[in-house]
Amino acid sequence: YGLFQLVPLPTVLLKAIHPALKTLLALPTLPAAAVAPDAASAQPIASLPMFHSISVYPFATELELAHVAIYLMVFLMAAFGFHDKEDVRILIRMLVFFGFILAIFAIVQRATWNEKIYWFSAISNPRAQPFGPFVNKNHYAGWINMIFPFALAAGFTAATLDRKIRYLLYGLAMAVTVFFSLSRGGVMAFFAGVFVFCLFVLSAKTSRRRFIPILLFVAVLIAFLAYLGVSPLLERFSQLDIPHHERVTVWKATLGAFLDFPVFGSGIGTYGHAFKLYHPATWYFYDMAHNDYVQLLMEAGVVGTALVTAFIILVLKIFVSSEWTERETYLKGAFFASFTTIAFHSIMDFNLHIPSNAILLALLAGLSVSLSRLNEE
């Protein structure tokens, strides 16, 4: 679909599906300053070229298409590259351990913060809010939220008590960093993931005593946060109204832009260029919509959004329809909880436009298909 958006088409045809194309081509290729230009100041060019792609900025679409190709390759390798379920479980346990190491690093870096990531990499963006190795705390929370449910699942299914405790401690460390990051969307997504995982634990046909570990996990987490103090987090949530109003206004403006590119979109990866025509002049320039769904609708149009939706439904159908063993119910719940966290967080941020987060989601989606496929063989 991205390649289709790059195909040169007669501008006579494009005028019907891109009413604002002529004005957009007159804008600078990249924003010259932090403040977006006023839409009223944009003057249409005298005449359009004979041919132009559906994408209003082909170079940006080419870059985004390269990213999507990588995500698709990761998904396919994870979905069809395994021939034994134990290999998939080993990889998941490795991801959990890596998530734990990343959480410990994030805690240590916060305790010894010197305004530099990794203690030596200076931050050039004054609006950056780093946490762990991420320039944006929300993206750290989005990444770690996709991993922590698997620590819970590993804790439930571990054969020995020491392993159960170890994996639950891994999950606790990751959960604590979500709160330490002060990411409001991350915290809400965390609770959404815990809720979904609890539903799977309750639905499992095993003793209700299986629910005790997650109650202990939540109790220890609450006690730990109470000991360390939650006032910074509460203060952060008290500041919700202004940013929330700002983002809602941006979403409305994005939907207004979508009406000028309703069928095929403005081109994947072109939000930062196309939105300049619709962006209020007095705000800091938004090169992302802070809502992956609204941004997808604008960039891919109805057709592209329908294709992405169909792909997601296909993956979920394969995942849900397969027969999982009783022991694997917790792992299945971890997958659903992981997908829930990123789906919820994507309502208020752009995690899926961060390569590390998108690659992790592609990997986990592929692993869910792989386990489903191996269960059917």
N, C-alpha and C positions, 0 to 999 in steps of 0.2 A: 504493500500500500504506500509505503514511503517512497519507493521508486516511482510509483504512479504519480505521486505529487511532484516529482521532479521532471516529468515528461513535458517538453514544450508544447503548448497548445495555442491555437489561434486566439489572439486577444479579443476577437469579436465574440468568441464563445465564452471567454473568461469574464467578460463584462457582465454576463448574465448571472454568474455564480460568485463573482468577486466585485461587488459594487464599489468598494473602497480601494481597489487595486491601484488605480491611477494616482490617488493621493498618497498611498503608502510608498510607492516607488519614488516619490519626490522627497521622502524623509531621508535623513542620514542613515547609513547602514548600521551604525552603532550609536548609542547615546553619547553625546559629547560631554554631558555633565550629569551630575547626580539627579538633578531635577529634570523631569520629562518635559518635552516641548508641549506647548499648548496646541490642542487639536485645531483650534481656530486659525493658528498661524501657519499650518501646513497648506501649501499651495499645490494643486495638482500640476503635473508636468504637462507641457503643451500637447504631446501625443504619446501614445503607448507604442512600444515595439510591436512588430507584427506577431511575434510569438513570445510567450512567457509561460513559465511553469505554474501549476496550481499553488505551489509554495511561493509566498511573497518574498522569501529570503532563502534561495536554494542552498547556499553554503551552510546555513544553520541546520537545514533539513538533512544535508549530507552528514554532518557531524552527529546529529541525533540518530540517524539511521545506522551509523556505525556502532553507536552504543546499543541500539536495539538488537543488532545482529549478534553482538557479544552476549547480551542477556539470553537471546534465543539459543545460542550455542551452549551456554551453561545449562540451560533448562534441558535441552536434548541429551547432553552428556549425562546429566544426573538422572534423567528419566529412563534412558536405555543403556547406560554404561555399566550397570551393576547386574550380576547374575546370582547373587546370594544376599538374602535379607540381613545376614549378620554383618556383611560389609557396609550396608547402609546404616545399621545401628552403630557401628564403630565410627563412621564419619560423623554421625549426629553427636556421639559422645565427645569426639574431638572438637566439634563446634562449641559444645557446652564448656569444655575446659578452656578453649580460647576466649569465650565470652567472660569466663571467670578471671582470666589473666588480664583481659582488657578492663574489667571492672576494678581490679586491684590497682592497675596503672592509673585509672581515672581518679581513684581516691587519693593515691599518693601524690599525683600531680596537683590535685586541688589543694592538698595540705601544704605543698611546697611551691605554690603558684608564684611565678616570677614574670608573668605577662608574656610568656613564650610557651608554645606547644613543644613538647619533648624537652623543655627547658632551654632550647637554643633556637627554635624557629620563631622569629618575630611575626606578629600579626599586623598586616598592613591595612586591613579593613576596619575602620573605626566602629562599624556596626556589628562586628563579629562578637559572638557570645560563645567562646570555646568551652568544650568539656571533653576530657579524654583526648584522643587524637583527632577529634572533629572540630572544625572551625565553628560549627553551630551546635549548640547543646541539644536542640530538637532532633537533629539528625543522629546524634549519639543515642538519645532515648529511643528513636525509631529503630535503630539497629539492634540495640541490646534487648528491646522488648520482643523482637522476633526470636531471640535465643532462649530467654529465661524459661518459657514454658517447657522446653525440653529437659531442663534441669529438674523440674518438678516431675515430669514423666519418668526420668531416669531414677529419681528418688523413690517413686512408687514401685517400680519394677525391679529394683536392685535385689540381688539374692541375699545379701548379708546386711546386718544392721549398720556396720561401719560405712558401707557404700551408700546406704540410704542417707545417712547423716552427711556424708561428704557431698553428695549431689544437692541435697537441700541447702547446704551451706553455700555451694556455688550459686544456686538460685537466689539465696538471700543477699549475697554480695552484689549480684546484678540488679536485684530489685532496689537495694539501697541507693545505688548510683542513679537510678531513674529519678528518685526523689531529690538526691543531691544536685542533679543537673538543673533543677528548678524549671523543667520543661512542663508547662501546664498540659499541653496536648499529650506529652509522653506519660504523665501521671494518669490522666484519664484513660488513655489507651491501655496502660498497665492494668487498671482495674477491670476494663472490658475483657482483657485476655484472661485474667484470673477468674472472672465470672463464667466465661465460656468453658474453661478447663474444669471448674467445679461442676458444671452441668454434666460433663462427660464422666466425671468421677461418680456422681450420683446415679447416672444411668448404667454404670458398670454392674454386671450381675455378680457382685462379690460382697463380702461382708462390709457392713457400714463402718467397721473399724478402719477400713482403708481411707476413710475421710479424715481420720485423726491427723495424719502427717500434714495435710494442707492447712488444717486449723492451727496446728503448732507453728507452721511456717508463717501464717498471717499474724499470729499472736507475737512471735519473736520479732517479726518485722515492725509491728506497731510499737513494741517495747523498745526496740533499738532506736527507732525514729524519735520516740518520746524522750529517750535518754539524750540523744544528740541535739534535739530541738527541732521543731517544725515551724517556728515562727517565720523564717525566710520564705518557706513554701507558702504559708498562709498569706504572707504579704504579697507574694507574687500573684496568687489567685485574686487578691483584692484589687489588682491592677488590670483586671480582665476587660473592663468596659471599653476603654479607649481603643486598645488594639483590636478588640472584637468588632467595634463599629467600623474601624478602618478597613479591616479585612472584608467585612460584609459589603462595604462600598466598592472595594476592588472586585469582588465576585460579581456584583451587579454590573459593573462596567465591562467585565469580561464576557458576561452573557450578552450584553449589548453588542460587543465586538463579534460574538458568535453569529449574531443575526446578519452580519455582513459576509460571513463565510459559512453558511449553514450546511451545505451539502458535503463538501470535501475538506473543509477547514482551511486555515491559513497556512498549513504546513507544519509537520511535527518539528519541534525545536525553535519555532519562530515567535513564540509568545513575547519575548523581550523586544523584538522589532515591531511586530504588528500592534502591540498594545500601546505603543507611543502615541498612536492616533486617538486613543480613548482615555489616556491617563490624565487625571487632574494635574494642572501645571504646578501647583504649590507643594506637592508631596515628593518625598524621596522616591526615586524611580523603582518601580516593582518590575523586575524581570521575570518573576514567577508569580502565579496567581495565589499561592499559599492555599491551594485546593486542587489536588491532582485531577479530580473528576471534572471540575469546571474548565481547567486548562486543557484537558484531553478533548473536551467538547469543542473548544475554540480551535485548537490546532488540527484535530483530525476530522471535525465535522460529524454529522450524523452517521455517515457511512463508516468512517474509521472507528468511531465509538461503538457502533454495532459490531464491528469485527472483533474489537478487543473484548467486548462483553461476551460474544459467542465463544471466544477462546477461553475465557475465565469459566464460563458455564461448562465447557467441555472438560476442562481439568477437574472441576469440582464433581462433575458427574462420574468420571473415572474413579475419583478418590472416594466418593460416598458409596457408590454401588458395589465396591469390592468387599469381600468377606474378610474381616480382620479377626484374629484370635482374641480371646478374652484378655490375655496379657497385653496385647497390642492396643487395647482400647485407650489406654493412657497416652500412648504415643500418637494415636489418631486425635485425641483431644488436644495434645500439644500442638499438632499441625493446625488445627482449627483455631486454637487460641493465638498462635503466632500470626496467622492470616488476619484474625480479627484485630490484633493490635495495629498492624500496618494499615489495614483498611480504615479503621477509625481515625488514626493519626493523619491519614492522607486527606481527611476532610478539612483540616486546618493548617496543613503544611505541604511541603513539596519533597517529601522523603524519597519518592520514587524517581525523582530527577537527580538524586545523588547516586553515582555509580556503585559505591560500596553497598548501599542499601538495596538498590535494584538487583545487583548481582546476588546478594544473599536471598532475596525473595525468589529469584529465578531458581537458585539452587534448592531451596526448600520446596518450592512447587514441583521441581523435577523429582526430588526424593519422595514426595508424597505419591507421585505417579509411579515411580519405580517400585515402592512397596506394594501399591495396589496391583501393579502388573505381576509382581512375583507371588503375591497371594493367590492370584488366579491361575498360575501355572501349576 
